[in-house]
Amino acid sequence: MSEEMWAGVRERVEALRDRPGSERVFGAPGHGWELDPALSEAELTGLESALGVRLPEDYRGFLRHVGAGGAGPSYGVFPVRREEREASGWAWDGDGADLADPGRLAEPFPERGPAPELLERLFAARPEEEDFLVDGAFAEDAFDTAMEDWEERWAAVLLTPERTVGALVLCHLGCALRQWLVVSGVHRGTMWSDDRADDQDLAPLLDATGAPLTFARWYLDWLDAAERETGAVPAR
């Protein structure tokens, strides 16, 4: 099934590399339409054995039949490569890829995040500069101290490693915005946005019908859109 799903995809990506206008697709200068070599079945088995978890089938098929990473949504799919310095012998390479803990991928990704009420109270308590005006002068030291305290409380809720166990960072959109693939738990196989740099919790990426995006749908929708944008196929 996965081989059929990914048949011809590498060739479609490579065809865009030399197509006029392909450099205007968002993120294309970052990945240059290049794909790493695909992993062999033995390499995939070794990777999963080292991680202690079986990867979602569509992502596994991508690694096996398309490439270990490279050209893809935004600035590209973070490639997984052998890395002797890592305990598992493997690592994903990309801006923020180290936010994921390969040793905890078998743990279930949280079914739900922090309670919305907790986040609302936390954000409502964020210090504002106008609250630190004393006789028209800005009390900078007091504001900095209050902000540091608030950021520690915010990090304890949203930046704790427990928020992202069972998931991999697969790409970034710039400005510390990233996207994750859940590999364990009830959300296994779905893609999630990480806008914590904008003070938002992680949230599932959804298609036009409101259904969670799988890795395959996420990647193939991007490829379809890139082909339409460059005129490789007629716009629908």
N, C-alpha and C positions, 0 to 999 in steps of 0.2 A: 504493500500500500504506500509506504513512504517513498519508495523508489519511483512509483508512478506519479505521486504528488509533486516530486521535485524534478521530474524529467524535463530537460531542456531549460531549466531555470538558470543554470550557470551560463549557458550560451546566450540567453536573453540579456543577462547583466553585462557580459563581455561585449555584446553588440552595441550597448549604449555608450561604451567607453569612447568610441570614435564617432559617435553621432553628433552632428552640429547642434549646439545648444545644450548638450548634456551637462556642461559645467554650470548651467544656471539652476539645475535642480538643487534644492536646499541640501546643504551638507556635502555635495559631490566633491568639492575641492579637498575635503577632508579624507575621503576614502578613495578618490580617483578611479572609481569603478573597478578596483582591483579586489580579487578574492584570494584568500589563502588556499592552499591545496586542501582537498577534503581529507578527512581522517579515514584510515582503514578500519575494518571491523575489529581487528585486534587492538588498535589504538583506542577505539571507542570503549571496548570492553575493559581495557586497562584504566582508562579515565574513570569510568563508572565504578570500577572496583576500588580505585583509590579514593573516590569521593564517598563511597558507601551508599550510593543512590542511583536508580535508573532515571535517566533524563526523559522528559516528555517525548513521546514518539515523533512528533513533527520536528522538534528541534534536533533530536537525535538523527532523523533522516536528513535534515539540512547539513549537519556536520559530516554525514557519511557521503552524501551525493552532490552537495553544492560546494561547500567550503567550510573551513574551521572558523571563518569570520571574514570581515572585510566589507565590501559595498553593501549598503542596506539603508534602512530608515535613518534620517537625521545624518549624523556624522559616521554612520556605519555600525555594523555588528562587531562588538568586541571579540577578537579572536581568542580561542583557547589554545595554549601552546605548552610544550614541555618546559618546566621551570624547576631545575634541580634544587633551587634555594627554598622552594615550598615543600612543606611536609608531604603533600600529596604527590609531588612531582609534576603538577600541572598548575597553570594559572591563567586567568583571563586578563588580557592586556587592554587597558583603556582608562580614560579619565574617570576615576571613581570606582573602577572595577574592584579595588581592594576594600570597598565598603562591605562587600559580601564576604562571609566567612565560609570557605570551602569545607571546613571541618564540621559545619553545622547544617549542611544542605539536606541531610536526612531528617532533620527536625521539621515538624509541620509549620509552615508559614501561618501566622496568626489568622484565625477565621475572621476576626474583626479588629480594628484599630482602637485607639483610645476613644472613650465616650465623647460624643460631640459636645456635651455639656462641659466636660472637663476642658476641652480645647477652647471653647468660648470663654470660659472663666480665665483661662491662661492668657489668651490674646487680649482680653479686656483689661488685664492687669499690666500689660506692657507699658513701660514708662514712656511718657511723651515729653518732649523738650519744653513745651509751654508750661508744664507742671513744675518746672525747676527754674522759673523766673523769680528772682527775689529783688524787689524794688527795681524792676526793669533790667536786672543783670542776670545772665544765665549762669546758674551754679553747675558748672561743667563737671567738677569732681563728684558731686553728689549724684548727678545724672549718670555718669559712667559707672559708679558703684551700683546704682539701682539697675542699670541695664545688664551689668555682668551677673547680678543675682538672678534677674529674670531669665537670661540666656541659659544659665545653669538649670533652672527649673524646666525650661522649654526642652533642653537637650535630654533631660531625664525622662521626658515623656515621649518625644518623637525621634531622638537620635540614639536611643538605647539599641544595642545590637539585637535584642529580643524582638524588635519590630520587624526585622528583615531576615530572620532565620528561615532557611528553606527556600531562598530565592537568590538569583544571580543578577548582577547589573550587566545589561547587554548593550546599552548605547547611551549616549548623552546628546543633549540638545543645545549645549552651551549654557552659560550662566548657572552652572551647578544643577541643572535640571536633567534628570536621568530617567531611564525606563528599565524595569526589572522583569525577569521571567520567573514565575513561581514553579518550583520543581517538586515540592512536597506539601502535603496537606490538602484541604478541601478545594483550594483554589489552584491546584496543580495544573500546569499547562497554560495559564493565562498571563497576559502582559499587564504590568501596572506602571502608572506614572509616579514619579517621585519629585514632587514640587516642594519639598521641605525647605528649600532655599527661599521660597516665597511664603513660608509659614503655613503650609498646607500639609495635611497628612497624605500618605500614599493612597492612591485610588485606582481601581481597575480601568484599563482602557476599554472602551465600548465601541461596537460597530454602529452602523446607522440605525439598526433596530433596537439598540440598547443591550445587546448580548455581549458578554465579555470576549475580547479578542484573544484568540490563540496565537501562538508564535507564527504558525503558517499563515493565518489570515493577515496578521500584522505585516509580515514580510511580503506576501504576494500582493496585498493591496498597495503597498508602497511601490512595488515593481510595476504594477498596472498603471498607477498614476504617473510614474516617471516616463513610461513609454508614451502615454497620452501627451504629457507635457512637452516631450521632444518630437512629437509627431511620428514616433515609430509605429503607432497604431492610431486609427482615427479616434478623435474624441467622441465620447458617448454622452 
